[in-house]
Amino acid sequence: MPASELPVARFTDPANRHIAVVGGGISGLVAARELAKTGVRVSIWEQEPTLGGRIRATELAGVPADMGAEAFASRGGTVACYLAELGLAKDIVYPAPLGSWVLAGDQALPLPRGGAIGIPAQPLSKEARRHLGIRGSLRAAIEPWLPLRSAKLGEDPTIADLVSTRLGSRVLERLVRPVTLGVYSSDPEKLRLSAVPGLDAAYQRERSLIKAAKKLRQASSAAGGAVAALSGGMTPLIRALEAEIRRLGCEVHPGVEVAELRSRDHGAWQLCDRNGAVLTRADAVLLAVPEAAAHGLVTLPGEAPEHDEVEVIALAVENSRLDTAPRGTGVLIAAGSVGARGQREDSAALDQPADQASGNVAKENLILAKALTHVTAKWPDRAAARPSGQHVLRLSYGRAGIRPETLELSDAAAFERARVDAEQILGIAIAAEQVVDRARQRWHIAAPSQNRPNVEAPPGIALSGDWVHGTGLASVIPGALKAAQELFAWLIAEPVHPCHSEPESEVRPE
Ligand SMILES: Cc1cc2nc3c(=O)[nH]c(=O)nc-3n(C[C@H](O)[C@H](O)[C@H](O)COP(=O)(O)OP(=O)(O)OC[C@H]3O[C@@H](n4cnc5c(N)ncnc54)[C@H](O)[C@@H]3O)c2cc1C
């Protein structure tokens, strides 16, 4: 009998319908909560033993330290509103107003304030001149008077093309590149204007990148700029969400990989493990897994992408010289940089390109880290949780398209490398015995240019996660809410076929 002739019932009792969420990162958890609030039966399947995905902490000298996301962009207040819904508003904390630094060549300087993604709001300011030299500052300062967009840049240019054309190569190399690498783990050549939230619209409106950067910062919407976190890091959000979805009756299955999705007649889906055993049957599935994993489960347009890798190494260090926060909240490091000499005032040196400033440096002396966060300087609550004089330094490795060099190293060698890099970046000696604990964590990440909000999935499947909605919690949380709402709307518009009420003979791992 053709499907259209089967007797159908309308969707009346949500509890009779089942939506499975695959992936227990922030995206899956937010979607699961949204769906569970409707009364529909919801299950969530996560391959790792714990929920949270790229929000994860480890104990460092007895105190939790974030190894993945450590903050959220406060643009638009979206994440703060969501946290308030979960009763976490009182736990929101803000970074110390120390600002971050950039290390290019051997020159470590505070990042000019008031701009966005490294684009200076005032290219002629003393701060900006220190980075760019007089020539570079003057070149950047004429930008507001240039015609809006040169035809050769196209509709959605890369940040590299746009910045070098409008502001000059010094702004690109000395400010923008270290910031995009640190914030987006992406070279500006791989980052499109549309992938930086708010920048394209502000640029069109203001007809100038400098003015757009200033407006973005004033509106607290600059990536890597206006950020906040929860007291103790971002994992309290995961714990609160887990408690909430369990309270709403969501079935939680940590440590279970969904290896296969089988499409059944009339739109139902079977979730199977590696042995082909059916884990559960669902009327609809929300895939909140990274793009490569989604490609393994359903047919999607395009090829599964190569993912970049990053490694985070965190050190707990007892060294009172760190009490003065020698490089603010942390440092973004341009490729090819060596030990920081600190601020320079002489303009002759400033007009020397950063790569020449480092001279012919032996490869082994180059700093491999792309960013260092002085966690206990940035977050006063994190400092208060530790004994006086104990600091946490978090270094990230892996520039876009290049495997982190540390991945090949043994634990001992990787931690030693991180200690030496930290010394060079911060310009202070850190003895090996002052490192009292250490941890490392490897991550796969999607390049931001791959975000595909309109990617089509088969009926009954919704896609969610940073590769769909954009990197970072401020994009992922609203994206997951929307994906859940759209999937629920699709489900209630669907007729109920008799096969959906088949008894489930399924494996139910705990
Ligand atoms: C080092 C680092 C630092 C970051 N810092 C910040 C920051 O400070 N602020 C910010 O906003 N963002 C930050 N981000 C980005 C942010 O962490 C991510 O954008 C966000 O956490 C992505 O969430 P997600 O749910 O889309 O994906 P994920 O967190 O990756 O969750 C996907 C989940 O799916 C699971 N999974 C995959 N395949 C299967 C399967 N077959 N079966 C079952 N489960 C499966 C995975 O185990 C994973 O738990 C950072 C990222 C990294 C790596």
The ligand as an SDF file (V2000), in Angstrom:
LIG
                    3D

 53 58  0  0  0  0  0  0  0  0999 V2000
   40.1450   25.2160   22.6430 C   0  0  0  0  0  0  0  0  0  0  0  0
   38.8180   25.8460   22.3690 C   0  0  0  0  0  0  0  0  0  0  0  0
   38.5000   27.0420   22.9850 C   0  0  0  0  0  0  0  0  0  0  0  0
   37.2760   27.6430   22.7280 C   0  0  0  0  0  0  0  0  0  0  0  0
   36.9690   28.8050   23.3880 N   0  0  0  0  0  0  0  0  0  0  0  0
   35.7550   29.3450   23.2310 C   0  0  0  0  0  0  0  0  0  0  0  0
   35.3590   30.4490   24.0270 C   0  0  0  0  0  0  0  0  0  0  0  0
   36.1080   30.9120   24.8950 O   0  0  0  0  0  0  0  0  0  0  0  0
   34.1270   30.9670   23.8320 N   0  0  0  0  0  0  0  0  0  0  0  0
   33.2450   30.4370   22.9150 C   0  0  0  0  0  0  0  0  0  0  0  0
   32.1320   30.9360   22.7860 O   0  0  0  0  0  0  0  0  0  0  0  0
   33.5960   29.3540   22.1770 N   0  0  0  0  0  0  0  0  0  0  0  0
   34.8130   28.8040   22.3160 C   0  0  0  0  0  0  0  0  0  0  0  0
   35.1590   27.6980   21.5900 N   0  0  0  0  0  0  0  0  0  0  0  0
   34.1970   27.1650   20.6080 C   0  0  0  0  0  0  0  0  0  0  0  0
   33.0900   26.4010   21.3090 C   0  0  0  0  0  0  0  0  0  0  0  0
   33.6690   25.5200   22.2300 O   0  0  0  0  0  0  0  0  0  0  0  0
   32.2820   25.6250   20.2790 C   0  0  0  0  0  0  0  0  0  0  0  0
   31.8090   26.4980   19.2590 O   0  0  0  0  0  0  0  0  0  0  0  0
   31.0830   24.9350   20.9240 C   0  0  0  0  0  0  0  0  0  0  0  0
   31.4020   24.3610   22.1650 O   0  0  0  0  0  0  0  0  0  0  0  0
   30.6000   23.8710   19.9540 C   0  0  0  0  0  0  0  0  0  0  0  0
   29.5280   23.1680   20.5340 O   0  0  0  0  0  0  0  0  0  0  0  0
   28.8040   22.0220   19.7140 P   0  0  0  0  0  0  0  0  0  0  0  0
   27.7480   21.4670   20.5750 O   0  0  0  0  0  0  0  0  0  0  0  0
   28.4240   22.5480   18.3760 O   0  0  0  0  0  0  0  0  0  0  0  0
   29.9340   20.9380   19.4150 O   0  0  0  0  0  0  0  0  0  0  0  0
   30.7250   19.9890   20.4250 P   0  0  0  0  0  0  0  0  0  0  0  0
   30.9820   20.6570   21.7100 O   0  0  0  0  0  0  0  0  0  0  0  0
   31.8900   19.4600   19.6590 O   0  0  0  0  0  0  0  0  0  0  0  0
   29.6980   18.8010   20.6980 O   0  0  0  0  0  0  0  0  0  0  0  0
   29.4730   17.7540   19.7780 C   0  0  0  0  0  0  0  0  0  0  0  0
   29.3400   16.4800   20.5750 C   0  0  0  0  0  0  0  0  0  0  0  0
   28.9630   15.4130   19.7050 O   0  0  0  0  0  0  0  0  0  0  0  0
   29.5830   14.2320   20.1730 C   0  0  0  0  0  0  0  0  0  0  0  0
   29.5510   13.2470   19.0860 N   0  0  0  0  0  0  0  0  0  0  0  0
   30.1820   13.3190   17.8960 C   0  0  0  0  0  0  0  0  0  0  0  0
   29.8740   12.2420   17.1410 N   0  0  0  0  0  0  0  0  0  0  0  0
   29.0190   11.4860   17.8670 C   0  0  0  0  0  0  0  0  0  0  0  0
   28.3390   10.2610   17.6160 C   0  0  0  0  0  0  0  0  0  0  0  0
   28.4820    9.6160   16.4590 N   0  0  0  0  0  0  0  0  0  0  0  0
   27.5390    9.7470   18.5880 N   0  0  0  0  0  0  0  0  0  0  0  0
   27.3670   10.4030   19.7730 C   0  0  0  0  0  0  0  0  0  0  0  0
   28.0070   11.5700   20.0590 N   0  0  0  0  0  0  0  0  0  0  0  0
   28.7990   12.1120   19.1030 C   0  0  0  0  0  0  0  0  0  0  0  0
   30.9760   14.7080   20.5490 C   0  0  0  0  0  0  0  0  0  0  0  0
   31.6230   13.7920   21.4250 O   0  0  0  0  0  0  0  0  0  0  0  0
   30.6650   16.0370   21.2160 C   0  0  0  0  0  0  0  0  0  0  0  0
   30.5000   15.9240   22.6110 O   0  0  0  0  0  0  0  0  0  0  0  0
   36.3670   27.0520   21.8220 C   0  0  0  0  0  0  0  0  0  0  0  0
   36.6900   25.8490   21.2030 C   0  0  0  0  0  0  0  0  0  0  0  0
   37.8940   25.2400   21.4830 C   0  0  0  0  0  0  0  0  0  0  0  0
   38.2280   23.9230   20.8360 C   0  0  0  0  0  0  0  0  0  0  0  0
  1  2  1  0
  2  3  1  0
  2 52  2  0
  3  4  2  0
  4  5  1  0
  4 50  1  0
  5  6  2  0
  6  7  1  0
  6 13  1  0
  7  8  2  0
  7  9  1  0
  9 10  1  0
 10 11  2  0
 10 12  1  0
 12 13  2  0
 13 14  1  0
 14 15  1  0
 14 50  1  0
 15 16  1  0
 16 17  1  0
 16 18  1  0
 18 19  1  0
 18 20  1  0
 20 21  1  0
 20 22  1  0
 22 23  1  0
 23 24  1  0
 24 25  2  0
 24 26  1  0
 24 27  1  0
 27 28  1  0
 28 29  2  0
 28 30  1  0
 28 31  1  0
 31 32  1  0
 32 33  1  0
 33 34  1  0
 33 48  1  0
 34 35  1  0
 35 36  1  0
 35 46  1  0
 36 37  1  0
 36 45  1  0
 37 38  2  0
 38 39  1  0
 39 40  1  0
 39 45  2  0
 40 41  1  0
 40 42  2  0
 42 43  1  0
 43 44  2  0
 44 45  1  0
 46 47  1  0
 46 48  1  0
 48 49  1  0
 50 51  2  0
 51 52  1  0
 52 53  1  0
M  END
$$$$
